[in-house]
Amino acid sequence: LPLLGAGAWVESAATARVVRQVPGSVTIRHEGPGHTLYPFNLCARAHIDRYLTDRRTPPQNTVC
C-alpha cells in the first residue's frame, strides 16, 4: 500500500525522503508555514480524505 505524506516548506523534503522508500507513494507539499495541514488546508484535506477512504493518492508533485 503506498503512503501519503504531507508537509509544509521545510518538512515536506523530509517527508518526501521517507515516503520515497515505498513504491507508488506521494507527498503533498504545502507552500507555507504550519504543522497542521488537515484542519486548515482544504486542498490537503481533500487529498488526505480521498486517500483514507478510497486508497487513492494524488498525482506526484501535488502542491496545496
Residue pairs with C-beta under 8 A, 6 or more apart in sequence:
1 55
2 22
2 23
2 24
2 25
2 26
2 57
3 18
3 19
3 22
3 25
3 26
4 19
4 25
4 26
4 27
4 28
4 47
4 48
4 51
4 57
4 58
5 12
5 15
5 16
5 18
5 19
5 25
5 26
5 27
5 28
6 12
6 15
6 27
6 28
6 30
6 37
6 38
6 44
6 47
6 48
7 13
7 14
7 15
7 16
7 27
7 28
7 29
7 30
7 37
8 29
8 30
8 32
8 33
8 34
8 35
8 37
9 30
9 31
9 32
9 33
11 35
12 27
12 28
12 29
12 30
15 27
16 27
16 29
19 25
19 26
19 27
24 57
25 57
26 57
26 58
26 59
26 60
26 62
27 62
28 37
28 43
28 44
28 47
28 48
28 58
28 62
28 63
28 64
29 61
29 62
29 63
29 64
30 37
30 41
30 44
30 63
30 64
31 63
31 64
34 40
34 41
37 44
37 45
37 48
37 64
38 44
38 45
38 48
39 45
41 64
43 64
44 64
47 57
47 58
47 62
47 64
50 56
50 58
51 57
51 58
